[in-house]
Amino acid sequence: MISSFFGKTKPINYIVLLTFVFIFYWLVHFSVFNRSYNPEELFLQLLILAVLSFGYFVLNFIVKRNKITAPHSFTLLFLTLLIVFFPETLIDANGILCSFFLLISMRRLISLRSLKNIRPKLFDATIWIMVASLFYDWAVICLFLVFMAIYIYEPKNFRNWLVPIAGIFTVFMIIYCILVLGGNTQFLWDHYTFEYTFNSTYFLNWSNSAKLILYTLGILVVGLLTFIKLGKAGMGKVATMRLIAMLFILGLVLKVLLSSKNVFPIMVTFFPASIFLAKYVESIKRPNIKEIVLLLSIFIPFMTFFIRLILN
């Protein structure tokens, strides 16, 4: 039943998932973390929720346009389940915004497989990564994805290697001009501090550590199975999955580097993780096994959430 419903790409799939995300977003804010907002703050939260919701359409566009998976809604389903598994990510506005702009940058990098307009795409991807770094300074490490894409697709053209530098310079110049007009030229120096403080409270908490370890190992295993099955696929698909896998690894690095209170960059990994999980489910040929896997995938996140809700 679940596989037949989400095994298609129909408007009802969007409606069900986005309606759930809307309700779950406010449940997490008001019931789990006991937040309260004045009208201005509430409007800001609505904008952040809108960005999160729009990310679903961006993700679906990337998957369908580049034929990363078969035509189904499993990717969007797993994105939702990962949010349920890590509900704390919904209170981190910077994490949501950073993840969104990194998703847009990945859209441009993945489209390089066509080998058309390579330099404009590299330039755009660099700009979006730098925009993402305005929310997490350490997000600049995702520029590695741009250089990795150059190495994969057209490494012999020296001008390609200069494009990211031009993109970085362009963003800094635009931001600096805006800061001059706003009278706050100190922002860049204050923001890009690249400080690292280990949050022992978070990592030494058994529930947080167990979830993170279970999640990481699960995605690594599923990702490995995906690459094994892609052995006979074309180079374009393999290169795309390499970029997606690297984003997952960089997201884990961000999680370690940014471990202070109320900062949850683990959401950066949700895009690649949801694709790996969807690829694994679509590879299951027996319908009854696929149904069991989907039921477990839904049961585990909701079980952990309700346990947290009860113990809160």
C-alpha positions as CSV (number, residue, x, y, z in Angstrom):
1,M,0.0,0.0,0.0
2,I,2.8,2.5,0.9
3,S,4.9,1.4,-2.0
4,S,2.0,1.8,-4.4
5,F,1.1,5.3,-3.1
6,F,4.6,6.8,-3.0
7,G,5.7,4.7,-6.0
8,K,4.0,7.3,-8.2
9,T,4.6,11.1,-8.8
10,K,1.2,12.6,-8.3
11,P,0.1,16.0,-6.8
12,I,-1.5,14.1,-3.9
13,N,2.0,13.0,-2.8
14,Y,3.1,16.6,-2.4
15,I,-0.1,17.5,-0.6
16,V,0.2,14.7,1.9
17,L,3.9,15.3,2.6
18,L,3.8,19.1,2.7
19,T,0.7,19.1,4.9
20,F,2.4,16.8,7.3
21,V,5.6,19.0,7.3
22,F,3.5,22.1,8.0
23,I,1.8,20.4,11.0
24,F,5.0,18.8,12.3
25,Y,7.0,22.0,12.0
26,W,4.7,23.8,14.5
27,L,4.4,20.7,16.7
28,V,8.1,20.7,17.1
29,H,8.4,24.4,17.8
30,F,5.5,24.6,20.3
31,S,5.2,21.2,21.9
32,V,8.8,19.7,21.8
33,F,10.9,22.9,22.3
34,N,8.2,25.0,23.9
35,R,8.9,28.0,21.7
36,S,6.7,31.2,21.7
37,Y,6.8,33.9,19.1
38,N,5.5,37.4,18.7
39,P,3.8,38.4,15.4
40,E,7.0,39.4,13.7
41,E,8.9,36.3,14.7
42,L,5.9,34.2,13.7
43,F,6.0,35.7,10.2
44,L,9.7,34.9,10.0
45,Q,9.0,31.3,10.9
46,L,6.4,31.2,8.2
47,L,9.0,32.3,5.7
48,I,11.5,29.7,6.9
49,L,8.8,27.0,6.6
50,A,8.0,28.2,3.1
51,V,11.7,27.8,2.2
52,L,11.7,24.3,3.6
53,S,8.6,23.4,1.7
54,F,10.0,24.9,-1.6
55,G,13.0,22.7,-1.1
56,Y,10.8,19.7,-1.7
57,F,10.0,21.0,-5.2
58,V,13.7,21.7,-5.9
59,L,14.7,18.2,-4.8
60,N,12.0,16.6,-6.9
61,F,13.1,18.8,-9.9
62,I,16.7,17.7,-9.5
63,V,15.8,14.0,-9.2
64,K,13.4,14.0,-12.2
65,R,15.4,16.3,-14.5
66,N,18.6,14.3,-14.1
67,K,16.8,10.9,-13.8
68,I,18.7,10.1,-10.7
69,T,15.9,7.8,-9.5
70,A,13.0,6.1,-11.2
71,P,9.8,8.2,-11.3
72,H,8.4,7.9,-7.8
73,S,8.1,10.0,-4.6
74,F,10.3,7.9,-2.3
75,T,12.9,10.6,-2.2
76,L,10.5,13.1,-0.8
77,L,9.1,10.6,1.6
78,F,12.6,9.8,3.0
79,L,13.3,13.5,3.3
80,T,10.2,13.9,5.5
81,L,11.1,10.8,7.6
82,L,14.7,12.2,8.2
83,I,13.1,15.4,9.5
84,V,11.0,13.3,11.8
85,F,14.1,11.4,12.9
86,F,16.0,14.6,13.6
87,P,13.2,17.1,14.7
88,E,15.7,19.4,16.3
89,T,16.7,20.5,12.8
90,L,13.4,22.4,12.4
91,I,14.4,25.0,15.1
92,D,17.6,25.8,13.4
93,A,16.7,28.5,10.8
94,N,20.3,28.8,9.6
95,G,20.4,25.1,9.0
96,I,17.3,25.1,6.9
97,L,18.4,28.1,4.8
98,C,22.0,26.8,4.4
99,S,20.7,23.4,3.3
100,F,18.3,25.0,0.8
101,F,21.1,27.1,-0.9
102,L,23.4,24.1,-1.0
103,L,20.6,22.2,-2.6
104,I,20.4,24.8,-5.3
105,S,24.1,24.7,-5.8
106,M,23.9,20.9,-6.3
107,R,21.3,21.4,-8.9
108,R,23.8,23.3,-11.0
109,L,26.7,20.9,-10.3
110,I,24.6,17.8,-11.2
111,S,23.5,19.5,-14.4
112,L,27.2,19.5,-15.5
113,R,26.7,16.0,-16.8
114,S,25.3,17.5,-20.0
115,L,28.8,19.1,-20.6
116,K,27.0,22.3,-21.7
117,N,27.6,25.8,-20.3
118,I,30.1,24.4,-17.8
119,R,31.6,27.7,-16.6
120,P,28.2,29.5,-16.0
121,K,27.1,26.5,-14.0
122,L,30.3,26.4,-12.0
123,F,29.9,30.1,-11.3
124,D,26.3,29.8,-10.2
125,A,27.1,26.8,-7.9
126,T,30.0,28.8,-6.3
127,I,27.7,31.8,-5.7
128,W,25.0,29.6,-4.0
129,I,27.6,27.9,-1.8
130,M,28.9,31.3,-0.7
131,V,25.3,32.4,0.0
132,A,24.9,29.2,2.1
133,S,28.0,30.2,4.0
134,L,26.3,33.4,5.2
135,F,24.3,31.1,7.5
136,Y,27.1,28.7,8.5
137,D,30.6,30.0,8.0
138,W,32.0,26.5,7.8
139,A,29.8,25.8,4.8
140,V,32.6,27.2,2.6
141,I,34.1,23.7,2.7
142,C,31.4,22.7,0.3
143,L,33.4,24.6,-2.4
144,F,35.3,21.3,-2.6
145,L,32.2,20.1,-4.5
146,V,32.8,22.7,-7.2
147,F,36.5,21.7,-7.6
148,M,35.5,18.0,-7.6
149,A,33.0,18.7,-10.4
150,I,35.7,20.4,-12.4
151,Y,38.0,17.4,-11.9
152,I,35.3,15.0,-13.0
153,Y,33.9,16.8,-16.0
154,E,36.5,19.1,-17.6
155,P,39.8,19.3,-15.6
156,K,42.1,20.1,-18.6
157,N,40.6,23.5,-19.2
158,F,42.5,25.9,-16.9
159,R,39.9,28.6,-17.0
160,N,37.4,26.3,-15.3
161,W,39.6,26.3,-12.2
162,L,39.5,30.1,-12.0
163,V,35.7,30.2,-12.1
164,P,35.2,29.5,-8.4
165,I,37.6,32.2,-7.5
166,A,35.6,34.7,-9.6
167,G,32.4,33.5,-7.9
168,I,33.8,33.9,-4.4
169,F,35.1,37.4,-5.3
170,T,31.8,38.4,-6.8
171,V,29.8,37.4,-3.7
172,F,32.1,39.2,-1.3
173,M,32.0,42.3,-3.4
174,I,28.2,42.4,-3.5
175,I,27.9,41.7,0.2
176,Y,30.5,44.3,1.1
177,C,28.6,46.9,-1.0
178,I,25.4,46.1,0.8
179,L,27.2,46.2,4.2
180,V,28.7,49.6,3.3
181,L,25.2,50.9,2.5
182,G,23.9,49.4,5.8
183,G,26.8,50.8,7.8
184,N,27.9,47.3,9.1
185,T,31.2,46.5,7.3
186,Q,32.4,44.5,10.3
187,F,29.9,41.7,9.6
188,L,32.2,39.6,7.3
189,W,35.0,39.7,9.9
190,D,32.7,38.8,12.7
191,H,30.9,36.0,10.7
192,Y,33.8,34.2,9.1
193,T,35.6,33.3,12.3
194,F,35.8,29.5,11.6
195,E,35.8,28.7,15.3
196,Y,35.5,25.1,16.5
197,T,34.2,24.2,19.9
198,F,33.3,20.6,20.7
199,N,29.9,20.3,22.1
200,S,30.4,17.5,24.6
201,T,26.9,17.8,25.9
202,Y,25.4,16.8,22.6
203,F,27.8,14.1,21.6
204,L,28.0,12.5,25.0
205,N,24.2,12.2,25.3
206,W,23.5,8.5,24.5
207,S,20.3,9.2,22.5
208,N,21.9,11.8,20.3
209,S,25.0,9.7,19.7
210,A,23.0,6.5,19.0
211,K,20.8,8.3,16.5
212,L,23.7,9.9,14.7
213,I,25.7,6.6,14.6
214,L,22.7,4.6,13.4
215,Y,21.9,7.2,10.8
216,T,25.5,7.5,9.5
217,L,26.2,3.8,9.3
218,G,22.8,3.1,7.7
219,I,23.3,5.7,4.9
220,L,26.9,4.6,4.3
221,V,25.8,1.0,3.9
222,V,22.9,2.0,1.6
223,G,25.2,4.3,-0.3
224,L,27.7,1.5,-0.8
225,L,25.0,-0.8,-2.1
226,T,23.9,1.9,-4.5
227,F,27.4,2.3,-6.0
228,I,27.7,-1.5,-6.4
229,K,24.4,-1.6,-8.3
230,L,25.6,1.4,-10.4
231,G,28.6,-0.6,-11.6
232,K,27.2,-1.1,-15.0
233,A,25.6,2.3,-15.3
234,G,26.9,5.1,-17.5
235,M,29.7,7.4,-16.3
236,G,27.3,10.3,-16.0
237,K,25.2,8.6,-13.3
238,V,28.2,7.4,-11.4
239,A,29.7,10.9,-11.4
240,T,26.4,12.4,-10.2
241,M,26.3,9.9,-7.3
242,R,29.9,10.7,-6.4
243,L,29.0,14.4,-6.0
244,I,25.9,13.5,-3.9
245,A,28.0,11.1,-1.7
246,M,30.6,13.9,-1.2
247,L,27.9,16.3,-0.1
248,F,26.8,13.7,2.5
249,I,30.4,13.4,3.8
250,L,30.8,17.2,3.9
251,G,27.5,17.4,5.8
252,L,28.9,15.1,8.5
253,V,32.0,17.2,8.7
254,L,29.8,20.3,9.2
255,K,28.0,18.4,12.0
256,V,31.3,17.9,13.8
257,L,32.6,21.4,13.2
258,L,29.3,23.1,14.1
259,S,28.2,21.4,17.3
260,S,27.2,24.3,19.5
261,K,23.8,24.7,21.1
262,N,20.8,25.0,18.8
263,V,22.9,24.4,15.7
264,F,22.0,21.3,13.7
265,P,23.7,21.2,10.3
266,I,22.9,17.5,9.9
267,M,20.0,18.7,7.6
268,V,22.7,19.3,4.9
269,T,23.0,15.5,4.7
270,F,19.2,14.9,4.2
271,F,19.3,15.5,0.4
272,P,22.0,12.9,-0.4
273,A,20.6,10.5,2.2
274,S,17.1,10.6,0.9
275,I,18.4,9.8,-2.6
276,F,20.5,6.9,-1.4
277,L,17.5,5.5,0.5
278,A,15.2,6.0,-2.4
279,K,17.6,4.2,-4.8
280,Y,17.9,1.3,-2.4
281,V,14.1,0.9,-2.1
282,E,13.5,1.0,-5.8
283,S,16.1,-1.7,-6.2
284,I,14.0,-4.1,-4.1
285,K,12.2,-6.3,-6.6
286,R,9.9,-8.2,-4.3
287,P,6.8,-6.1,-3.4
288,N,6.3,-7.7,0.1
289,I,10.0,-7.0,1.0
290,K,9.7,-3.4,-0.3
291,E,6.6,-2.9,1.8
292,I,8.3,-4.2,5.0
293,V,11.3,-1.9,4.4
294,L,9.1,1.1,3.9
295,L,7.0,0.2,7.0
296,L,10.2,0.0,9.1
297,S,11.5,3.2,7.6
298,I,8.3,5.0,8.8
299,F,8.1,3.2,12.1
300,I,11.6,3.9,13.4
301,P,11.6,7.7,13.0
302,F,8.1,8.1,14.5
303,M,9.0,5.7,17.3
304,T,12.1,7.8,18.2
305,F,10.1,11.0,18.0
306,F,7.2,9.8,20.2
307,I,9.7,8.5,22.8
308,R,11.3,11.9,22.8
309,L,7.9,13.5,23.1
310,I,7.0,11.4,26.1
311,L,10.3,11.9,27.9
312,N,10.4,15.6,27.2
